[in-house]
């Protein structure tokens, strides 16, 4: 495998000249630059990107921490970030923390060790003070789906409570008063905010909150299936369900359909996120749109501008407002 000395020898230049070409320095005359590029091509030389980052203090990579690699929600976040970063001629390094504090810390260290130029973080497990410490370092950092008081300019986030309020209010507007909620059992602010929105809509409609109609489980299809089965086993006469996310809604729908219940005629369902799953389910799922793709794109744009003001400054609110997407999973009583 060719090394930098082989390239210098083939191009008839010094090793330092090859290094300047690799780091795109303007101090190399065109003839020598072309000779180096030709030698690199002929020898199939691949620069050591980590070593290059040490010299230039730039890796041309943006680090992205997500909650889960396999979840459709985070696929949309990754896509939004990648689109913007790729357009800027850079790359994205992605890792996941799985909502566990030690895994999130390890993932952030991994990205730092790769000398990422900037970081975009979806973290729910590590405390605010650790995130603030990251903000105070030289590397630009943006947080997605979390609000840290005093650092609002570094946080791209959604009004989760309002989204849950919209979902529950929609069911109430269709004549439902016996509404269950299945939520996440992960101790994160999203879960509490969505319960608060659910309860606010009930209170506004003078419907008494009944904690027997609230069941928590892991926020995936299996968790939704389990939570829905638990709700139905309590024989509370529920006619409608609001689910923490579309994955839990899908699991609930499978459980209900497998037990012979009709959706939406017997039980109406509203999800949250509006991932592709919502458009595939039968009936198509009414849900709350979580614009995580756009949020990821905004976070990426802000990190790039912080790195270099040649990238466009983005002037838009960092707080996103969810909206209701009506499909076929809600029935008017």
C-alpha positions in Angstrom: 0.0 0.0 0.0 1.4 3.4 -1.1 2.3 6.0 1.6 2.9 9.7 1.4 6.6 9.3 0.8 5.8 7.1 -2.3 3.6 9.9 -3.6 6.2 12.5 -3.0 8.8 10.4 -4.9 6.5 9.7 -7.8 5.5 13.4 -8.1 9.1 14.7 -7.7 8.1 16.9 -4.7 8.7 17.0 -1.0 6.5 15.2 1.5 5.4 18.6 2.9 4.2 19.6 -0.6 2.1 16.4 -0.8 0.7 17.2 2.7 -0.3 20.8 1.6 -2.1 19.3 -1.5 -4.0 16.8 0.7 -5.0 19.6 3.0 -6.0 21.8 0.1 -3.5 24.5 0.9 -3.4 27.5 -1.6 0.4 27.7 -1.3 1.1 25.0 -3.9 1.7 26.0 -7.5 -0.7 24.4 -10.0 1.9 22.3 -11.8 3.1 20.6 -8.5 -0.5 20.2 -7.3 -1.4 18.4 -10.5 1.7 16.2 -10.3 0.8 15.2 -6.7 -2.9 14.5 -7.7 -1.7 12.4 -10.6 0.7 10.4 -8.5 -2.0 9.8 -5.8 -4.3 8.5 -8.6 -1.7 6.3 -10.1 -0.6 4.8 -6.8 -4.2 4.7 -5.5 -3.1 6.5 -2.4 -5.7 7.1 0.3 -4.8 9.8 2.8 -5.2 9.0 6.5 -8.2 11.1 7.3 -7.5 11.1 11.1 -3.9 12.2 10.6 -5.1 14.9 8.1 -7.6 16.1 10.7 -4.8 16.5 13.3 -2.9 18.7 10.9 -5.8 20.8 9.5 -8.0 20.7 12.6 -10.8 19.7 10.2 -12.1 16.2 9.4 -15.0 17.4 7.1 -17.2 15.1 9.1 -20.3 16.0 11.3 -21.1 13.6 14.1 -24.7 12.6 14.7 -25.9 10.8 17.8 -29.4 9.3 17.5 -31.6 7.3 19.9 -31.9 4.1 17.8 -30.4 3.2 14.5 -33.3 0.9 13.4 -36.3 3.2 14.2 -38.1 5.0 11.3 -38.2 8.2 13.3 -34.4 8.4 13.6 -34.1 7.4 9.9 -35.9 10.7 9.1 -33.6 12.6 11.4 -30.5 11.0 9.8 -31.9 11.8 6.3 -32.5 15.5 7.2 -29.0 15.9 8.6 -27.3 14.0 5.8 -29.0 16.0 3.0 -27.6 19.3 4.3 -24.2 18.1 5.3 -23.7 16.3 2.0 -24.7 19.4 0.0 -21.9 21.2 1.9 -19.3 18.6 0.7 -18.9 16.9 4.1 -19.8 13.6 5.6 -21.9 12.3 8.5 -20.7 9.8 11.1 -23.7 8.3 12.9 -23.9 6.4 16.2 -26.6 5.6 18.7 -27.1 5.8 22.5 -30.3 3.8 22.9 -31.6 6.1 25.6 -28.9 4.8 28.1 -26.7 7.4 29.8 -23.4 5.3 29.5 -24.1 4.4 25.9 -24.8 8.1 25.0 -21.6 9.2 26.8 -19.6 6.5 24.9 -21.1 7.5 21.6 -20.2 11.2 22.1 -16.7 10.2 23.0 -16.5 8.1 19.9 -17.5 11.1 17.7 -15.1 13.4 19.5 -12.2 10.9 19.0 -13.0 10.9 15.3 -12.4 14.7 15.5 -15.8 15.6 14.1 -16.0 19.2 13.1 -19.4 19.6 14.7 -21.9 17.5 16.6 -25.7 17.0 16.4 -27.0 15.2 19.4 -30.3 13.5 20.2 -29.7 12.7 23.9 -32.4 11.9 26.5 -30.4 10.1 29.2 -27.4 12.3 30.1 -28.2 15.3 32.3 -28.3 19.0 31.2 -25.0 19.9 32.8 -23.1 17.4 30.7 -24.7 18.8 27.5 -23.9 22.4 28.6 -20.3 21.3 29.1 -20.3 20.3 25.4 -21.8 23.6 24.4 -19.0 25.4 26.1 -16.3 23.7 24.1 -14.9 24.9 20.8 -16.7 22.3 18.7 -20.2 23.5 17.5 -23.0 21.4 19.0 -26.7 21.4 18.4 -29.3 19.3 20.3 -32.4 17.9 18.6 -35.7 17.1 20.4 -34.6 18.6 23.8 -34.8 22.0 25.4 -32.1 23.0 27.8 -33.0 26.2 29.7 -30.7 29.1 29.0 -29.3 27.4 25.9 -32.4 27.8 23.6 -30.2 28.9 20.7 -28.5 25.4 20.7 -31.7 23.4 20.8 -34.0 22.4 17.9 -37.2 21.1 19.6 -40.9 20.3 19.3 -43.8 21.4 21.4 -44.7 17.8 22.5 -47.4 18.8 24.9 -49.3 20.7 22.2 -49.0 17.7 19.9 -50.6 15.4 22.5 -53.2 18.0 23.2 -54.1 18.2 19.4 -54.4 14.4 19.2 -56.7 14.1 22.2 -58.7 17.1 21.3 -59.3 15.6 17.8 -60.7 12.5 19.3 -62.9 14.5 21.6 -64.2 16.6 18.7 -65.3 13.3 17.0 -67.5 12.5 20.0 -65.1 10.3 22.0 -65.0 10.8 25.8 -63.6 7.4 26.9 -60.0 7.8 25.6 -57.0 5.7 26.7 -53.4 6.7 26.3 -50.5 4.3 25.8 -47.1 5.9 26.5 -43.4 5.3 26.8 -41.9 3.6 29.9 -38.6 5.4 29.2 -38.1 8.3 31.6 -37.8 11.1 29.1 -39.4 14.6 28.9 -41.3 13.7 25.7 -43.3 11.1 27.6 -44.3 13.5 30.4 -45.1 16.3 28.0 -47.4 14.1 26.0 -49.2 12.9 29.1 -49.6 16.5 30.1 -51.1 17.4 26.7 -53.5 14.4 26.9 -54.6 15.5 30.3 -55.0 19.1 29.3 -57.4 18.2 26.5 -59.4 16.0 28.8 -59.6 18.8 31.5 -60.7 21.3 28.9 -63.5 19.1 27.8 -64.5 18.4 31.4 -63.6 14.7 31.1 -62.2 13.2 34.3 -58.7 11.7 34.0 -58.6 8.0 34.9 -55.2 6.6 35.5 -56.5 3.1 34.6 -56.7 4.2 31.0 -53.0 5.1 30.9 -50.5 2.2 30.3 -46.8 2.5 29.7 -44.6 0.2 27.7 -41.5 0.2 25.6 -42.3 2.6 22.6 -42.2 0.1 19.8 -44.7 -2.2 18.1 -44.4 -4.9 20.7 -44.9 -2.4 23.5 -47.9 -1.0 21.8 -49.4 -4.5 21.4 -48.8 -5.2 25.1 -50.2 -1.9 26.3 -53.3 -2.2 24.2 -54.0 -5.7 25.5 -53.6 -4.4 29.0 -56.1 -1.5 28.4 -58.6 -3.9 26.9 -58.2 -6.4 29.7 -59.5 -3.7 32.2 -62.9 -3.5 30.5 -63.2 0.2 30.7 -65.4 0.7 27.6 -62.6 2.6 25.8 -63.7 3.9 22.4 -60.5 5.7 21.4 -56.8 5.6 21.9 -54.0 8.1 21.7 -50.6 6.4 21.3 -47.2 7.9 22.2 -45.9 7.2 18.7 -46.9 5.5 15.4 -45.0 2.3 16.3 -47.0 1.8 19.5 -50.2 2.7 17.5 -49.3 0.0 15.0 -48.8 -2.6 17.7 -52.1 -1.6 19.2 -53.9 -1.9 15.8 -52.5 -5.4 15.3 -53.7 -6.5 18.8 -57.2 -5.1 18.2 -57.5 -6.6 14.7 -56.2 -10.0 15.8 -58.9 -10.0 18.5 -61.6 -9.2 15.9 -62.2 -5.5 16.7 -62.9 -3.1 14.0 -60.8 0.1 13.5 -62.1 2.8 13.6 -65.7 1.7 14.0 -65.1 0.1 17.5 -61.9 1.9 18.5 -60.4 5.0 16.9 -56.7 5.5 17.1 -54.3 8.5 16.8 -50.5 8.1 16.7 -47.6 10.6 16.9 -44.6 11.2 14.5 -46.1 10.5 11.0 -43.4 8.1 9.9 -44.0 6.1 6.8 -45.6 3.3 8.9 -48.6 5.6 9.3 -49.3 5.6 5.6 -48.9 1.9 5.2 -51.2 0.7 8.1 -54.7 -0.3 7.2 -56.7 1.8 7.9 -54.2 4.6 7.3 -53.3 6.2 10.6 -54.4 9.6 11.8 -51.4 11.0 13.6 -49.4 14.1 14.7 -46.7 15.2 12.3 -43.3 15.4 14.0 -41.1 17.3 11.4 -37.9 15.6 12.5 -36.5 15.6 9.0 -36.7 19.4 8.8 -35.5 19.7 12.4 -32.4 17.6 11.5 -31.7 19.7 8.5 -32.0 22.9 10.5 -29.6 21.6 13.2 -27.1 20.6 10.4 -27.4 24.1 8.8 -26.7 25.8 12.2 -23.7 23.6 12.9 -22.2 24.4 9.4 -22.8 28.1 9.8 -21.1 28.0 13.2 -18.1 26.3 11.6 -17.8 28.8 8.7 -19.9 31.8 7.9 -19.6 31.0 4.2 -22.6 28.7 4.9 -25.9 30.5 4.9 -27.1 31.8 8.2 -30.5 30.3 9.0 -33.1 32.7 10.5 -36.1 30.6 11.7 -37.6 29.5 15.0 -35.9 26.6 16.6 -39.2 25.5 18.3 -41.3 23.5 15.9 -45.1 23.2 16.1 -46.7 19.8 15.4 -49.8 19.5 13.3 -52.6 16.9 13.0 -52.6 14.7 9.9 -56.1 13.2 9.4 -56.4 9.8 7.7 -58.9 6.9 8.3 -58.3 5.6 11.8 -60.7 7.9 13.6 -64.5 7.4 13.6 -67.1 10.0 14.4 -69.5 8.8 17.1 
